[in-house]
Amino acid sequence: MNNMRELTLRGIILGAFITVIFTASNVYLGLKVGLTFSSAIPAAVISMAILRFFSGSTILENNMVQTQASAAGTLSSIIFVIPGLLMIGYWQNFSFWLTLSICASGGMLGVLFSIPLRHVMVVKSDLPYPEGVAAAEILKAGCDSDNPEETKSNNDGLKDIIFGGAIAAVVSLFTNGFRVLSDGTAYWFTQGKSIFQIPMGFSLALLSAGYLVGIISGISILIGNIIAWGFAIPILSAVRDYDPNASLGSVAMGLWASDVRFIGAGTLAIAAMWTLLTLIKPVIEGLKSSFSSLKNDNNTGKVPRTEQDLSPKTILMIMAAMLVILFITFYAFVSNSGLSTGVAWSLVFCSVLFAFIMGFLVAAACGYMAGLVGSSASPISGIGIVAVAVISLLLLGLGEANGMLATAEGSNFATALALFTTSAVLAIATISNDNLQDLKTGYLVKATPWRQQVALLIGCVVGAVVIAPVLDILYNAYGFTGAMPRADMDPSQVLAAPQATLMTTIAKGIFSHQLEWTMIIIGLALGAVIIIIDLVLAKMNCKFRMPALAVGMGIYLPPVITTPIFIGALISWFIRRKVHQSKSSEESKESYRKVDRKAALIASGLIVGESLVGVIMAVVIVISISQGGSDSPLSLTPWLGSMFGGELDLVQQLLGLLVFVVICFAFIRRALSALKNRA
């Protein structure tokens, strides 16, 4: 094993190529619906399929590729905050160097913070690390060259990704490019003054995200959606006056944006705080382990290869370099504010210190949570809400003391600094949330930890290089909620950037003293009730749980987004039930593992296909606009309008629904085909 290829140049190049694809996909998906997906498993499958054509490829080399790609894909969660700088008008476009610096330095600090936690949380812990274990199993199976059946299975896995990607790409082209298919529909009606809707979204990426989060999170998101749209919106529309001539959809969405969304924010905030409170013990253990690990140098030659982390000296040197970069980056950000040098440096010191300390605490919390329930279920959004609220309150105190908030420009700058600081915290949090999962994979396949940590650092840099230009392209092509580069843009194509919108609203509300506290307090109370219900269910050993974070997301996201997520979760439950019905209890576990792997790869392909077409369409739109063309250069709507007239919207919605239903059945059938192939 010592002589096996591991961290190689060809692996780094392949990892960088996969990084570009998955990072762009995650940025688009995150801006559109507020969700990102784990790229570890599809990256591992792609790596094994490609490296098989080269001599001497090994399981350890493939592990390094998926580690690098996974880190970079996860770093794209920075988009949960940083678009807020455009929403408040502080930036007019994404500064490449500032975005690169905050992503790279924050991400690399996330890697370094999680290294001392590896021993206590990965090696000595019984945490399940679901994605990490699954990736290890796929690597073990796919890289077993002596087993033709497993080699065939790995080739089939690549075909599943391509199958999902091709279908989603074609559907997305006909939806967002040619505008032949609708991406959702809703039937609005009233009962008295109360407004209700029956919604349906047709996004294949969201369908896949629903499959990956599973039935418990899917039902919890649905419960949150019912709370928002089955109770809150009808009650608010009943007690408030609104223009009877306005469309029901515009009235309801206005109430959701101004009130109900903050109930979701409160629920997310208390869920995140509760999670952090429950993690105090492992955080303390992680801190103790961190300090003790710095006393031991693992380069003495006495430590086994599979236990060799980066040396304490190397960790401290890279950490110091990242701190210097953070100080320079924050000073470059603050220097344009017009503040005196003394005030500017005090703000820089406060922001960097907050990002560093909060980032380390969050790293331990996220690492533990990812090990417990998986990276996808970790409270990244909730932690971002807590971070932006805390730093905003700190800057509010400093700003009132030094007079910075006396003008509208000063208040806007303070809001921007709060968002920029939260971006650094979130970069640390997201990487820590992911790379302990990767280190678990490495531990199971007997990788060398320090080499894997180098791959994680490389992944952060490559991902950081990709994020800024992709953000700029998407912004100029579609615009974000509250930030439109051109007045004549199509509002139906705007990227919602839900988390960035929420965090921007919270920061602005704190500095203007106009935050919607009533609705946030209702959300806090609701979240507390949900947490109590979840604890009771846990005490009863009930299979069903009600995670408050998922319920909060259901309240916060609009139904056109949550309905396909729930359907995806329902498909997940149906497939599991079908497998268990068709096999004996001894066979069902192994059979379900095969089917679930196949379905997860199809789902990953669907996400990547839809997301990549979204990015490619953004490039086409930007080119069209720069040449004086429209922002929908491929649209067939004028031609279709002459055919169907006023019925065009209905035709598009029916076609969209039909295609969505057909693909759902195709998804289930292809996933269950793993049973036949096994037989």
Order of alpha helices (4+ residues) and beta strands (2+ residues): alpha-alpha-alpha-alpha-alpha-alpha-alpha-beta-beta-alpha-alpha-alpha-alpha-alpha-alpha-alpha-alpha-alpha-alpha-alpha-alpha-alpha-alpha-alpha-alpha-alpha
